[in-house]
């Protein structure tokens, strides 16, 4: 794989393992034309893909999380990642301004249990309000994982729908968040009580 010539303009991280280089260039997702020696099927994520062997076994979890955020909830902006000095990929959901006023915040996705929790959040939100099944999954996941309700002012997003003009929330969705933890008193990081 490392000897495969790259088309002009394709950047890959210097020194990255072959599977990262393959994913980074878009080859894994089929965003470019295959090279002449490549099979036409570029679906490296498919279990029957002829290229699946290029990915290490631990990447199954990574691909499952990417698939969930891409195909199930279509919420690419809520997924963050970092690569540490040991080249381990760490995944997070964005929960900025959900728990504390004016803060940037992330909640890690570390295990298969976390992925199962994400899926159950999606299922329960869809059951509570089918219009919002994919809208508040990251926030509900973070609230359940922390055992904490969002800040009081954040509930306006659920009840009045300013995240999406046509997706106004319901009390049933707010009840899912209420079940995550005890009521929070109003304070500096939670200026409005629920």
N, CA, C and O of each residue as an XYZ file, in Angstrom:
776
protein
N       0.823     -1.201      0.000
C       0.000      0.000      0.000
C       0.860      1.256      0.000
O       0.534      2.234     -0.673
N       1.962      1.233      0.754
C       2.810      2.417      0.849
C       3.453      2.740     -0.498
O       3.804      3.893     -0.750
N       3.613      1.732     -1.376
C       4.233      1.959     -2.673
C       3.249      2.454     -3.714
O       3.658      2.821     -4.816
N       1.960      2.474     -3.394
C       0.953      2.905     -4.356
C       1.139      4.388     -4.640
O       1.120      5.203     -3.718
N       1.321      4.746     -5.915
C       1.490      6.167     -6.218
C       0.192      6.922     -5.952
O      -0.893      6.407     -6.223
N       0.294      8.110     -5.436
C      -0.869      8.935     -5.131
C      -1.112      9.934     -6.257
O      -0.176     10.456     -6.862
N      -2.356     10.178     -6.514
C      -2.719     11.177     -7.513
C      -2.235     12.544     -7.054
O      -2.161     12.792     -5.850
N      -1.905     13.428     -7.972
C      -1.464     14.768     -7.582
C      -2.537     15.456     -6.742
O      -3.728     15.363     -7.040
N      -2.106     16.137     -5.701
C      -3.042     16.879     -4.870
C      -3.588     16.109     -3.692
O      -4.269     16.687     -2.845
N      -3.307     14.808     -3.613
C      -3.801     14.044     -2.474
C      -2.770     14.102     -1.355
O      -1.623     13.692     -1.533
N      -3.184     14.608     -0.214
C      -2.306     14.728      0.945
C      -2.613     13.598      1.906
O      -3.776     13.287      2.163
N      -1.580     12.993      2.430
C      -1.766     12.012      3.491
C      -0.841     12.388      4.631
O       0.248     12.913      4.400
N      -1.268     12.122      5.874
C      -0.425     12.484      7.016
C       0.935     11.809      6.935
O       1.026     10.612      6.663
N       1.979     12.570      7.170
C       3.337     12.051      7.093
C       3.540     10.970      8.151
O       3.269     11.190      9.331
N       4.010      9.822      7.729
C       4.320      8.744      8.643
C       3.105      7.977      9.147
O       3.235      7.138     10.039
N       1.943      8.245      8.602
C       0.737      7.564      9.071
C       0.720      6.112      8.601
O       1.266      5.797      7.544
N       0.093      5.221      9.384
C      -0.023      3.839      8.933
C      -0.828      3.776      7.634
O      -1.601      4.684      7.328
N      -0.640      2.700      6.881
C      -1.295      2.574      5.583
C      -2.804      2.719      5.667
O      -3.410      3.346      4.798
N      -3.435      2.140      6.718
C      -4.897      2.208      6.764
C      -5.378      3.638      6.985
O      -6.451      4.007      6.509
N      -4.577      4.467      7.720
C      -4.949      5.872      7.900
C      -4.760      6.619      6.590
O      -5.593      7.440      6.206
N      -3.664      6.329      5.909
C      -3.423      6.980      4.619
C      -4.547      6.624      3.644
O      -5.001      7.488      2.893
N      -4.991      5.396      3.642
C      -6.061      4.957      2.750
C      -7.361      5.679      3.082
O      -8.078      6.136      2.191
N      -7.656      5.774      4.385
C      -8.882      6.454      4.819
C      -8.803      7.944      4.545
O      -9.775      8.544      4.085
N      -7.638      8.555      4.826
C      -7.463     10.001      4.704
C      -7.674     10.475      3.263
O      -8.252     11.541      3.050
N      -7.227      9.721      2.295
C      -7.340     10.147      0.901
C      -8.743      9.993      0.358
O      -9.020     10.408     -0.767
N      -9.625      9.409      1.132
C     -10.988      9.233      0.651
C     -11.209      7.898     -0.012
O     -12.337      7.574     -0.384
N     -10.147      7.101     -0.172
C     -10.287      5.812     -0.830
C     -11.263      4.911     -0.099
O     -12.025      4.174     -0.723
N     -11.239      4.971      1.233
C     -12.086      4.089      2.019
C     -13.556      4.372      1.787
O     -14.387      3.471      1.896
N     -13.883      5.597      1.471
C     -15.290      5.980      1.338
C     -15.699      6.134     -0.113
O     -16.845      6.481     -0.401
N     -14.767      5.876     -1.044
C     -15.113      5.931     -2.454
C     -15.261      7.342     -2.995
O     -16.042      7.556     -3.922
N     -14.524      8.332     -2.437
C     -14.661      9.706     -2.889
C     -13.729     10.058     -4.034
O     -13.613     11.231     -4.387
N     -13.091      9.121     -4.598
C     -12.210      9.402     -5.724
C     -12.260      8.224     -6.683
O     -12.772      7.156     -6.347
N     -11.734      8.426     -7.860
C     -11.660      7.343     -8.837
C     -10.590      6.348     -8.396
O      -9.533      6.755     -7.914
N     -10.847      5.051     -8.554
C      -9.821      4.074     -8.159
C      -8.617      4.138     -9.096
O      -8.731      4.544    -10.252
N      -7.462      3.728     -8.572
C      -6.292      3.595     -9.414
C      -6.496      2.398    -10.330
O      -7.319      1.530    -10.039
N      -5.755      2.341    -11.437
C      -5.990      1.259    -12.403
C      -5.873     -0.150    -11.812
O      -6.561     -1.062    -12.272
N      -5.012     -0.348    -10.799
C      -4.829     -1.685    -10.237
C      -5.802     -1.997     -9.103
O      -5.723     -3.075     -8.514
N      -6.715     -1.085     -8.785
C      -7.637     -1.286     -7.678
C      -8.954     -1.867     -8.175
O      -9.397     -1.559     -9.281
N      -9.583     -2.714     -7.348
C     -10.896     -3.224     -7.731
C     -11.912     -2.090     -7.706
O     -11.714     -1.110     -6.987
N     -12.996     -2.197     -8.475
C     -13.973     -1.113     -8.508
C     -14.688     -0.894     -7.178
O     -15.131      0.220     -6.901
N     -14.811     -1.938     -6.342
C     -15.477     -1.795     -5.052
C     -14.509     -1.189     -4.054
O     -13.539     -1.835     -3.658
N     -14.766      0.059     -3.638
C     -13.876      0.720     -2.692
C     -14.489      0.761     -1.300
O     -13.990      1.488     -0.441
N     -15.540      0.015     -1.053
C     -16.222      0.036      0.236
C     -15.443     -0.706      1.297
O     -15.805     -1.823      1.669
N     -14.385     -0.104      1.786
C     -13.514     -0.762      2.762
C     -14.248     -1.054      4.067
O     -13.833     -1.926      4.830
N     -15.336     -0.331      4.328
C     -16.073     -0.535      5.566
C     -16.907     -1.806      5.533
O     -17.224     -2.362      6.585
N     -17.265     -2.269      4.356
C     -18.093     -3.471      4.249
C     -17.287     -4.687      4.693
O     -16.106     -4.809      4.369
N     -17.927     -5.582      5.433
C     -17.207     -6.747      5.951
C     -16.728     -7.661      4.835
O     -15.775     -8.413      5.035
N     -17.359     -7.620      3.665
C     -16.941     -8.481      2.564
C     -16.052     -7.743      1.555
O     -15.794     -8.254      0.465
N     -15.589     -6.551      1.915
C     -14.762     -5.771      1.013
C     -13.412     -6.438      0.793
O     -12.814     -6.942      1.743
N     -12.921     -6.451     -0.451
C     -11.590     -7.006     -0.696
C     -10.484     -6.176     -0.048
O      -9.350     -6.645      0.058
N     -10.791     -4.949      0.389
C      -9.803     -4.083      1.027
C      -9.912     -4.078      2.552
O      -9.122     -3.404      3.212
N     -10.857     -4.800      3.122
C     -11.068     -4.755      4.575
C      -9.817     -5.195      5.339
O      -9.572     -4.718      6.448
N      -9.036     -6.087      4.767
C      -7.836     -6.571      5.452
C      -6.809     -5.466      5.681
O      -5.889     -5.646      6.478
N      -6.944     -4.327      5.000
C      -6.011     -3.231      5.190
C      -6.194     -2.550      6.537
O      -5.294     -1.857      7.013
N      -7.351     -2.744      7.152
C      -7.625     -2.111      8.437
C      -7.321     -3.068      9.572
O      -7.614     -4.260      9.470
N      -6.734     -2.566     10.656
C      -6.485     -3.426     11.805
C      -7.805     -3.802     12.476
O      -8.783     -3.067     12.339
N      -7.862     -4.927     13.199
C      -9.113     -5.372     13.827
C      -9.726     -4.340     14.761
O     -10.950     -4.251     14.854
N      -8.902     -3.554     15.458
C      -9.454     -2.574     16.390
C     -10.185     -1.434     15.680
O     -10.869     -0.641     16.327
N     -10.048     -1.346     14.365
C     -10.738     -0.284     13.638
C     -12.224     -0.582     13.456
O     -12.972      0.302     13.036
N     -12.673     -1.798     13.757
C     -14.103     -2.100     13.643
C     -14.924     -1.166     14.520
O     -15.967     -0.674     14.089
N     -14.471     -0.915     15.738
C     -15.176      0.005     16.629
C     -15.212      1.401     16.027
O     -16.258      2.049     16.012
N     -14.081      1.859     15.536
C     -14.007      3.181     14.912
C     -14.987      3.286     13.749
O     -15.722      4.267     13.643
N     -15.002      2.295     12.889
C     -15.896      2.317     11.736
C     -17.358      2.243     12.153
O     -18.212      2.865     11.521
N     -17.658      1.493     13.204
C     -19.035      1.425     13.694
C     -19.505      2.788     14.204
O     -20.641      3.189     13.950
N     -18.637      3.493     14.917
C     -19.001      4.827     15.418
C     -19.158      5.790     14.247
O     -20.123      6.553     14.203
N     -18.220      5.767     13.296
C     -18.330      6.637     12.126
C     -19.612      6.357     11.349
O     -20.294      7.279     10.901
N     -19.927      5.083     11.197
C     -21.153      4.704     10.488
C     -22.387      5.212     11.230
O     -23.327      5.701     10.603
N     -22.393      5.102     12.547
C     -23.540      5.569     13.324
C     -23.750      7.071     13.124
O     -24.872      7.512     12.873
N     -22.681      7.856     13.232
C     -22.813      9.304     13.091
C     -23.093      9.720     11.649
O     -23.741     10.741     11.414
N     -22.613      8.943     10.692
C     -22.805      9.295      9.294
C     -24.137      8.804      8.736
O     -24.864      9.563      8.096
N     -24.452      7.550      8.977
C     -25.610      6.941      8.336
C     -26.868      6.940      9.185
O     -27.967      7.070      8.646
N     -26.741      6.799     10.495
C     -27.927      6.681     11.346
C     -28.447      8.054     11.754
O     -29.609      8.377     11.509
N     -27.591      8.866     12.378
C     -28.087     10.159     12.854
C     -27.657     11.326     11.972
O     -28.109     12.450     12.192
N     -26.805     11.097     10.991
C     -26.375     12.138     10.050
C     -25.972     13.410     10.794
O     -26.490     14.495     10.528
N     -25.046     13.252     11.724
C     -24.647     14.353     12.595
C     -23.133     14.433     12.664
O     -22.542     14.202     13.719
N     -22.505     14.757     11.550
C     -21.053     14.762     11.468
C     -20.410     15.788     12.391
O     -19.328     15.542     12.925
N     -21.050     16.926     12.588
C     -20.471     17.990     13.398
C     -20.438     17.700     14.883
O     -19.757     18.396     15.635
N     -21.169     16.674     15.320
C     -21.188     16.335     16.746
C     -20.133     15.304     17.123
O     -20.005     14.966     18.299
N     -19.382     14.802     16.165
C     -18.345     13.811     16.439
C     -16.976     14.477     16.337
O     -16.646     15.097     15.325
N     -16.195     14.341     17.389
C     -14.830     14.868     17.428
C     -13.868     13.695     17.632
O     -14.252     12.655     18.165
N     -12.635     13.870     17.210
C     -11.613     12.856     17.464
C     -10.274     13.526     17.713
O     -10.028     14.657     17.293
N      -9.434     12.808     18.397
C      -8.056     13.221     18.646
C      -7.179     11.987     18.493
O      -7.600     10.864     18.768
N      -5.961     12.221     18.052
C      -4.978     11.152     17.944
C      -3.870     11.492     18.925
O      -3.245     12.547     18.823
N      -3.625     10.593     19.883
C      -2.601     10.880     20.883
C      -1.214     10.496     20.365
O      -1.074     10.062     19.221
N      -0.209     10.654     21.190
C       1.161     10.374     20.784
C       1.441      8.918     20.463
O       2.462      8.604     19.851
N       0.554      8.033     20.867
C       0.718      6.609     20.583
C      -0.103      6.191     19.371
O      -0.291      5.001     19.116
N      -0.592      7.185     18.623
C      -1.406      6.951     17.417
C      -2.697      6.213     17.718
O      -3.185      5.438     16.896
N      -3.244      6.453     18.888
C      -4.547      5.912     19.242
C      -5.594      6.972     18.935
O      -5.440      8.136     19.303
N      -6.651      6.561     18.261
C      -7.731      7.484     17.938
C      -8.719      7.499     19.095
O      -9.225      6.453     19.501
N      -8.989      8.674     19.618
C      -9.966      8.860     20.691
C     -11.162      9.593     20.108
O     -10.999     10.606     19.427
N     -12.366      9.089     20.368
C     -13.592      9.669     19.834
C     -14.394     10.345     20.935
O     -14.382      9.903     22.083
N     -15.092     11.419     20.580
C     -15.883     12.194     21.529
C     -17.150     12.714     20.853
O     -17.189     12.875     19.634
N     -18.186     12.976     21.652
C     -19.339     13.724     21.168
C     -19.222     15.149     21.691
O     -18.723     15.382     22.792
N     -19.682     16.084     20.896
C     -19.688     17.486     21.281
C     -20.879     17.738     22.196
O     -22.023     17.482     21.821
N     -20.610     18.233     23.380
C     -21.691     18.620     24.297
C     -21.409     20.008     24.863
O     -21.689     20.290     26.028
N     -20.850     20.865     24.017
C     -20.556     22.239     24.427
C     -21.843     22.979     24.768
O     -22.842     22.868     24.058
N     -21.809     23.731     25.857
C     -22.921     24.548     26.332
C     -24.147     23.739     26.749
O     -25.211     24.316     26.970
N     -24.025     22.438     26.860
C     -25.162     21.625     27.296
C     -25.231     21.597     28.823
O     -26.307     21.763     29.398
N     -24.113     21.392     29.469
C     -24.093     21.231     30.921
C     -23.686     22.498     31.666
O     -24.136     22.741     32.785
N     -22.839     23.295     31.043
C     -22.360     24.518     31.691
C     -22.396     25.663     30.701
O     -22.056     25.503     29.529
N     -22.810     26.808     31.184
C     -22.965     27.992     30.364
C     -21.616     28.452     29.805
O     -20.656     28.629     30.556
N     -21.549     28.642     28.500
C     -20.372     29.210     27.864
C     -19.130     28.352     27.918
O     -18.030     28.881     28.085
N     -19.267     27.044     27.783
C     -18.087     26.169     27.831
C     -18.010     25.281     26.599
O     -19.025     24.945     25.988
N     -16.796     24.912     26.252
C     -16.567     23.892     25.241
C     -16.397     22.577     25.991
O     -15.650     22.510     26.968
N     -17.079     21.543     25.543
C     -17.087     20.301     26.313
C     -17.257     19.113     25.383
O     -17.934     19.196     24.359
N     -16.639     18.022     25.753
C     -16.726     16.767     24.997
C     -16.965     15.624     25.963
O     -16.551     15.675     27.121
N     -17.640     14.587     25.474
C     -17.826     13.362     26.252
C     -17.253     12.210     25.437
O     -17.619     12.053     24.273
N     -16.361     11.394     26.014
C     -15.698     10.343     25.239
C     -16.630      9.196     24.850
O     -17.600      8.885     25.541
N     -16.297      8.588     23.725
C     -16.905      7.330     23.270
C     -15.757      6.337     23.287
O     -14.878      6.389     22.427
N     -15.757      5.428     24.261
C     -14.567      4.602     24.466
C     -14.769      3.109     24.242
O     -13.815      2.405     23.911
N     -15.978      2.616     24.413
C     -16.190      1.166     24.378
C     -17.423      0.818     23.566
O     -18.193      1.688     23.159
N     -17.587     -0.471     23.343
C     -18.795     -0.946     22.674
C     -20.040     -0.627     23.494
O     -21.117     -0.420     22.935
N     -19.897     -0.586     24.818
C     -21.031     -0.206     25.670
C     -21.450      1.240     25.400
O     -22.638      1.559     25.422
N     -20.483      2.103     25.150
C     -20.806      3.491     24.817
C     -21.551      3.571     23.483
O     -22.498      4.345     23.341
N     -21.124      2.777     22.521
C     -21.821      2.745     21.234
C     -23.246      2.211     21.411
O     -24.184      2.716     20.794
N     -23.402      1.190     22.256
C     -24.745      0.673     22.544
C     -25.601      1.742     23.217
O     -26.798      1.838     22.945
N     -24.996      2.551     24.098
C     -25.728      3.641     24.740
C     -26.158      4.683     23.709
O     -27.281      5.182     23.773
N     -25.287      5.016     22.766
C     -25.657      5.936     21.692
C     -26.863      5.402     20.915
O     -27.803      6.139     20.616
N     -26.815      4.129     20.601
C     -27.924      3.521     19.837
C     -29.216      3.520     20.643
O     -30.288      3.768     20.091
N     -29.128      3.243     21.938
C     -30.346      3.237     22.759
C     -30.894      4.659     22.897
O     -32.110      4.846     22.942
N     -30.021      5.655     22.966
C     -30.484      7.045     23.003
C     -31.253      7.375     21.723
O     -32.304      8.014     21.767
N     -30.726      6.941     20.603
C     -31.419      7.165     19.321
C     -32.786      6.491     19.327
O     -33.784      7.102     18.944
N     -32.834      5.240     19.756
C     -34.104      4.500     19.775
C     -35.128      5.172     20.683
O     -36.294      5.306     20.313
N     -34.697      5.592     21.868
C     -35.635      6.211     22.808
C     -36.079      7.590     22.354
O     -37.240      7.953     22.539
N     -35.186      8.359     21.768
C     -35.589      9.666     21.244
C     -36.560      9.511     20.077
O     -37.516     10.277     19.957
N     -36.322      8.536     19.231
C     -37.227      8.288     18.114
C     -38.599      7.862     18.617
O     -39.624      8.266     18.068
N     -38.612      7.049     19.658
C     -39.897      6.624     20.232
C     -40.621      7.799     20.890
O     -41.846      7.890     20.809
N     -39.880      8.695     21.538
C     -40.495      9.844     22.208
C     -41.025     10.860     21.202
O     -42.107     11.416     21.395
N     -40.279     11.105     20.138
C     -40.696     12.053     19.102
C     -39.944     11.698     17.819
O     -38.755     11.997     17.705
N     -40.613     11.067     16.855
C     -39.928     10.617     15.637
C     -39.195     11.731     14.877
O     -38.224     11.459     14.171
N     -39.642     12.951     15.015
C     -38.962     14.063     14.332
C     -37.608     14.367     14.935
O     -36.747     14.945     14.271
N     -37.405     13.977     16.204
C     -36.181     14.341     16.908
C     -35.264     13.160     17.196
O     -34.312     13.292     17.964
N     -35.537     12.011     16.591
C     -34.748     10.825     16.875
C     -33.270     11.004     16.643
O     -32.455     10.401     17.343
N     -32.904     11.825     15.669
C     -31.486     12.008     15.377
C     -30.933     13.357     15.821
O     -29.740     13.608     15.652
N     -31.762     14.230     16.382
C     -31.320     15.588     16.690
C     -30.538     15.676     17.999
O     -29.495     16.329     18.044
N     -31.015     15.039     19.052
C     -30.415     15.223     20.381
C     -29.682     13.984     20.899
O     -29.470     13.860     22.105
N     -29.301     13.088     20.032
C     -28.610     11.863     20.459
C     -27.301     12.169     21.195
O     -27.094     11.629     22.282
N     -26.409     13.007     20.657
C     -25.154     13.262     21.377
C     -25.369     13.859     22.763
O     -24.673     13.501     23.713
N     -26.334     14.768     22.877
C     -26.591     15.415     24.151
C     -27.176     14.442     25.171
O     -26.792     14.452     26.341
N     -28.121     13.588     24.714
C     -28.707     12.602     25.629
C     -27.660     11.577     26.052
O     -27.629     11.161     27.210
N     -26.807     11.172     25.122
C     -25.720     10.247     25.443
C     -24.823     10.832     26.541
O     -24.514     10.160     27.525
N     -24.411     12.094     26.360
C     -23.529     12.725     27.346
C     -24.227     12.858     28.696
O     -23.608     12.638     29.737
N     -25.499     13.214     28.687
C     -26.237     13.363     29.945
C     -26.347     12.026     30.677
O     -26.188     11.969     31.896
N     -26.615     10.967     29.946
C     -26.726      9.644     30.580
C     -25.379      9.159     31.072
O     -25.279      8.587     32.157
N     -24.361      9.380     30.295
C     -23.032      8.914     30.696
C     -22.546      9.646     31.941
O     -21.869      9.056     32.783
N     -22.885     10.919     32.061
C     -22.484     11.712     33.227
C     -23.447     11.577     34.395
O     -23.095     11.895     35.531
N     -24.664     11.107     34.123
C     -25.676     11.048     35.173
C     -26.084     12.446     35.606
O     -26.296     12.706     36.790
N     -26.191     13.345     34.628
C     -26.435     14.758     34.920
C     -27.419     15.356     33.914
O     -27.339     15.092     32.714
N     -28.333     16.155     34.419
C     -29.241     16.894     33.539
C     -28.492     18.040     32.856
O     -27.503     18.545     33.388
N     -28.965     18.446     31.681
C     -28.397     19.648     31.067
C     -28.728     20.883     31.909
O     -29.579     20.831     32.797
N     -28.047     21.986     31.620
C     -28.371     23.238     32.295
C     -29.808     23.638     31.939
O     -30.316     23.275     30.878
N     -30.445     24.377     32.823
C     -31.851     24.714     32.645
C     -32.162     25.453     31.361
O     -33.171     25.170     30.716
N     -31.311     26.398     30.976
C     -31.574     27.174     29.770
C     -31.496     26.305     28.515
O     -32.105     26.635     27.497
N     -30.757     25.204     28.577
C     -30.637     24.334     27.412
C     -31.972     23.674     27.062
O     -32.202     23.315     25.907
N     -32.843     23.514     28.043
C     -34.147     22.908     27.777
C     -34.973     23.741     26.800
O     -35.882     23.213     26.159
N     -34.671     25.034     26.677
C     -35.381     25.848     25.689
C     -35.163     25.313     24.286
O     -36.039     25.413     23.427
N     -33.992     24.744     24.063
C     -33.697     24.151     22.752
C     -34.654     22.993     22.481
O     -35.125     22.825     21.356
N     -34.936     22.208     23.496
C     -35.841     21.072     23.326
C     -37.282     21.554     23.162
O     -37.995     21.110     22.262
N     -37.697     22.456     24.030
C     -39.106     22.842     24.058
C     -39.487     23.859     22.989
O     -40.635     23.893     22.544
N     -38.525     24.692     22.573
C     -38.857     25.720     21.593
C     -38.153     25.525     20.257
O     -38.422     26.263     19.309
N     -37.262     24.549     20.163
C     -36.704     24.126     18.887
C     -35.826     25.108     18.155
O     -35.972     25.247     16.941
N     -34.917     25.803     18.827
C     -34.071     26.706     18.069
C     -32.869     26.031     17.445
O     -32.059     26.699     16.803
N     -32.728     24.729     17.614
C     -31.659     24.017     16.909
C     -32.082     23.757     15.468
O     -31.249     23.742     14.562
N     -33.364     23.556     15.265
C     -33.887     23.327     13.933
C     -35.277     23.945     13.875
O     -36.132     23.645     14.708
N     -35.493     24.791     12.911
C     -36.746     25.547     12.851
C     -37.981     24.663     12.769
O     -39.032     25.017     13.302
N     -37.864     23.511     12.104
C     -39.048     22.668     11.941
C     -39.081     21.496     12.922
O     -39.954     20.635     12.819
N     -38.155     21.451     13.859
C     -38.098     20.311     14.783
C     -38.303     20.778     16.220
O     -37.404     20.662     17.054
N     -39.468     21.296     16.497
C     -39.758     21.716     17.869
C     -39.910     20.487     18.746
O     -40.471     19.470     18.338
N     -39.410     20.603     19.929
C     -39.385     19.470     20.830
C     -40.698     19.220     21.547
O     -41.691     19.923     21.356
N     -40.663     18.210     22.364
C     -41.841     17.831     23.128
C     -41.443     17.593     24.573
O     -40.263     17.452     24.897
N     -42.435     17.551     25.423
C     -42.188     17.269     26.836
C     -41.622     15.865     27.017
O     -40.861     15.623     27.954
N     -41.985     14.931     26.128
C     -41.473     13.564     26.238
C     -39.960     13.530     26.069
O     -39.276     12.757     26.741
N     -39.436     14.361     25.180
C     -37.981     14.432     24.987
C     -37.339     15.077     26.215
O     -36.302     14.613     26.688
N     -37.947     16.133     26.725
C     -37.422     16.768     27.942
C     -37.418     15.783     29.111
O     -36.510     15.808     29.942
N     -38.430     14.917     29.175
C     -38.492     13.917     30.244
C     -37.321     12.938     30.173
O     -36.834     12.488     31.210
N     -36.863     12.602     28.963
C     -35.695     11.719     28.823
C     -34.465     12.367     29.455
O     -33.672     11.690     30.110
N     -34.307     13.657     29.264
C     -33.178     14.373     29.867
C     -33.353     14.509     31.377
O     -32.376     14.423     32.121
N     -34.596     14.722     31.839
C     -34.847     14.823     33.284
C     -34.473     13.537     34.009
O     -34.042     13.568     35.161
N     -34.640     12.406     33.328
C     -34.347     11.117     33.950
C     -32.849     10.856     34.101
O     -32.460      9.884     34.749
N     -32.014     11.696     33.522
C     -30.563     11.476     33.571
C     -29.933     11.824     34.911
O     -28.843     11.342     35.221
N     -30.591     12.643     35.702
C     -29.993     13.021     36.973
C     -30.925     13.897     37.778
O     -32.016     14.241     37.322
N     -30.490     14.264     38.994
C     -31.328     15.101     39.857
C     -31.415     16.534     39.327
O     -30.576     16.952     38.529
N     -32.421     17.283     39.766
C     -32.516     18.693     39.370
C     -31.254     19.449     39.781
O     -30.624     19.131     40.789
N     -30.906     20.432     39.001
C     -29.704     21.229     39.278
C     -30.098     22.609     39.770
O     -30.994     23.235     39.204
N     -29.443     23.090     40.813
C     -29.742     24.446     41.277
C     -29.161     25.470     40.305
O     -28.194     25.188     39.597
N     -29.756     26.654     40.278
C     -29.217     27.729     39.462
C     -27.917     28.226     40.100
O     -27.854     28.439     41.311
N     -26.894     28.407     39.284
C     -25.605     28.911     39.751
C     -24.869     29.541     38.580
O     -25.484     29.816     37.550
N     -23.582     29.776     38.708
C     -22.805     30.455     37.687
C     -22.832     29.727     36.346
O     -22.977     30.369     35.305
N     -22.697     28.404     36.349
C     -22.664     27.634     35.095
C     -24.040     27.119     34.690
O     -24.187     26.541     33.613
N     -25.042     27.317     35.530
C     -26.413     26.932     35.237
C     -27.300     28.112     35.651
O     -27.983     28.062     36.674
N     -27.275     29.178     34.830
C     -27.922     30.414     35.269
C     -29.440     30.345     35.394
O     -30.038     31.179     36.074
N     -30.064     29.379     34.759
C     -31.528     29.257     34.817
C     -31.866     27.845     35.266
O     -31.474     26.879     34.611
N     -32.580     27.714     36.360
C     -33.009     26.394     36.796
C     -34.101     25.845     35.890
O     -34.765     26.609     35.190
N     -34.293     24.552     35.895
C     -35.327     23.918     35.051
C     -36.655     24.076     35.719
O     -37.669     23.621     35.191
